[in-house]
């Protein structure tokens, strides 16, 4: 019972940390780039998509962003804005569109745990169909060059890897701490797959050797990098504010926790910096 309560507390803390993103919202408000919402039809579904355009004179590649299990958060939207700043049309669909109580999306769910539960129940075929519909629409943008990339994080990282098995006009897929597809699907991949993983994330990173062998046997390009000291979700965690120092007079336990949190934050921030540099270099020269 005690272990179950501890796990529940950890899940609630992780959800709270993921949803408390005023810092990401502030970045979006301050951005000079054009941001808009579009609706993409997929069968009977209407997908709400957040789009950010770069300030460039020529047509630009499209980067399709697949959000974390926490849904289309303010952080996911701020990342789209950052990609646009780097010169890409960033398109981030809310894959929970129409599924919240009352028919809304991520923002209309009552809490973060409800979001993660709903995402865990999404049918794989629906996710693929949604992503294909959004990609097709984005490639029709007058400002789009015709080049298409996909990237995803956490749950979305696994979906970005899977999407590479289903979408044959991808220039490259970027998988951030996501699982690999089934072995029989790997043969369908037509583009290079670049992986970004955390050292302190054995649940995901322990599968890298097997995925490497699987991709090699299929004659596919797979280039994973593991970032030292980082934890799962380091792209978001490295963007967040540093942990607050304990108040004056705090006990030793609070001080020790702060030091642990600070070390983890610094590792995630460094991993985020290094991963961003690698990612944008590969986007430019895949």
JOLINKA-V196971 format. One record per helix or strand. SS is the DSSP state (helix for helix, strand for strand). FROM is the first residue (numbers start at 1). TO is the last residue. If there is no record, write none. Layout:
# JOLINKA-V196971
SS;FROM;TO
SS;FROM;TO
This chain:
# JOLINKA-V196971
helix;2;19
helix;22;30
strand;35;42
strand;45;52
strand;60;66
helix;74;85
strand;89;93
helix;106;108
helix;112;120
helix;124;139
strand;144;153
helix;155;166
strand;170;176
helix;183;186
strand;192;200
helix;202;205
helix;208;217
strand;222;231
helix;234;237
helix;252;284
